């Protein structure tokens, strides 16, 4: 009952910045925690960051100090601001929203960081 659409991916040089957006629609009032995941080619999908409805955040060690997660509940939008990007950040980034024990995923957006 929740639809998620990511946008903002693309190609950026090492050291550059990129901002990803996740727009939620449907039963948005039932969403509690939201987060960003990423999956590089040939690797497992991994957690990037999460944010609760109250604004509490958690970050993976590899992105701490470089990425910032935020959300605008009034607009049902979640943001991932990515700075100091590295080639190792290249992956498909996915938006995720939790409704109790159930979660929903966006289609993903490609982020490519060149050297």
C-alpha positions in Angstrom: 0.0 0.0 0.0 3.1 2.2 0.0 4.8 3.2 -3.2 8.3 4.5 -3.2 10.1 6.3 -6.1 13.8 7.2 -6.0 15.4 10.0 -8.1 18.6 11.9 -8.3 21.0 9.2 -9.2 23.6 9.6 -11.9 27.3 9.9 -12.7 29.6 12.0 -10.6 33.4 12.4 -10.2 35.2 11.1 -7.1 35.0 13.7 -4.3 31.8 15.1 -5.7 28.3 15.3 -4.2 24.9 13.9 -5.1 21.4 14.2 -3.5 19.0 11.3 -3.7 15.3 11.7 -3.1 12.6 9.2 -2.2 9.0 10.1 -2.7 6.4 8.1 -0.9 2.7 7.7 -1.8 -0.2 5.6 -0.7 -0.6 4.8 3.0 2.1 7.2 4.0 0.6 7.8 7.5 1.4 4.1 8.4 5.1 4.5 7.7 7.4 4.6 10.7 11.1 4.0 9.8 12.6 4.8 6.4 16.0 4.0 5.1 18.5 3.8 2.2 20.2 0.6 1.1 22.6 0.0 -1.7 23.8 -2.9 -3.8 26.9 -3.0 -5.9 27.2 -5.4 -8.8 27.9 -8.9 -7.5 27.6 -7.9 -3.8 24.9 -8.2 -1.1 22.5 -5.4 -0.5 23.7 -3.4 2.5 22.2 -0.8 4.8 23.3 2.8 4.2 21.2 4.8 6.7 17.9 4.8 8.5 15.7 7.5 10.0 12.7 7.2 12.3 9.6 9.3 12.3 11.0 11.1 15.3 14.2 11.9 13.5 16.6 9.4 15.0 19.3 8.4 12.5 21.7 5.5 12.1 24.5 5.2 9.6 26.7 2.5 8.2 30.4 3.0 9.2 31.5 3.4 5.6 29.3 6.5 5.1 29.5 8.2 8.5 30.6 11.8 8.1 30.0 11.8 4.4 26.3 11.0 4.0 23.3 12.7 5.7 19.8 11.2 5.8 16.7 13.4 6.4 13.0 13.3 5.9 10.2 15.8 5.4 7.0 14.1 6.8 4.8 16.8 5.4 6.0 16.1 1.9 6.4 12.3 2.5 9.9 12.6 1.1 13.2 11.2 2.3 16.6 12.6 1.3 20.1 11.2 1.2 22.8 13.9 0.8 26.0 12.3 -0.3 29.3 14.2 -0.1 32.9 13.2 -0.7 31.8 10.4 -2.9 34.2 7.5 -3.7 34.3 4.9 -6.4 33.4 2.4 -3.7 30.0 4.1 -3.4 29.0 3.0 -6.8 25.8 1.0 -6.5 22.1 0.9 -7.0 20.5 2.8 -4.2 17.1 1.7 -2.8 14.6 3.5 -0.7 12.8 1.4 2.0 9.9 2.0 4.3 8.7 -0.1 7.2 5.1 -0.6 8.3 5.3 -2.7 11.4 6.9 -6.0 10.3 6.3 -5.3 6.6 8.6 -3.3 4.4 8.3 -1.7 0.9 11.1 -1.0 -1.6 11.5 1.5 -4.4 12.8 0.6 -7.8 16.3 1.8 -7.2 18.5 4.5 -8.7 22.0 4.0 -10.1 24.8 6.0 -8.6 28.2 5.8 -10.4 31.3 7.5 -9.0 34.2 7.8 -11.4 37.9 8.2 -10.5 
